[in-house]
């Protein structure tokens, strides 16, 4: 074999090995779902091989079916056991977990059209400007394809109101989570004092070992095709709101990166 042929063969072998390594890593991260579909919630978590039921692990919920990535669920089970040892009777339950693209679309479209009131307001009547309406919804709700809840790493606890965490059982839970959740791999993405993005959410916690990888890959998908998030017809106001996708996705606390 000529030297030039040997170099070419060696290069092809290296490319093959790198491709296999990337595909293997993708399989570990995303299972059978295509990466872009997984990252934007276009898959069924109830049929996904890497997801488990929280009820099966004895983690309290609001009574509805909830699923998470098994790594995140295992860590949450340990976190819950520790919380229960410290506070045997304090309220603790999962209010929201994995949501699909269509789940998020239903929430978003409801707020956009006025079917769902936001703070008692019909935004379709009160905020005619589509940019201002999108920003108002984005105070607390992600647009489809941009929610961390798509990944199976994020949960909402107890009550979705910061006022709940200002006193009583809510304050006790939040203080405990702020002090102890990092030991189990969880962070609070939407803290007070950030300069952009969603409002503070004391109820929202994310499993960092996986979510930081998904965030990096989501950004790669966005950079490759930002128009896929702002194309007209994806969801109500997508041509306006979609342009804000990267800003809101990345405006998180440093501990979650």
Secondary structure, DSSP 8 states (H G I E B T S, - for coil): --HHHHHHHHHHHHHHHHHHHHHHHHHHHHTTS-HHHHHTT-S-GGG-TTEEETGGGT--BSSS--EEEHHHHHHHHHHHHHHHHH-TTS---EEE----HHHHHHHHHHHHHTSS-BTTB-HHHH--SHHHHHHHHTTT---TT--GGGGT-EEEES-S-GGGGGSHHHHHHHHHHHHHGGGGTEE-SS-TT-SSSS---TTEEEEHHHHHHHHHHHHHHHHH-THHHH-TTSSTTHHHHGGGHHHHHH---GGG-
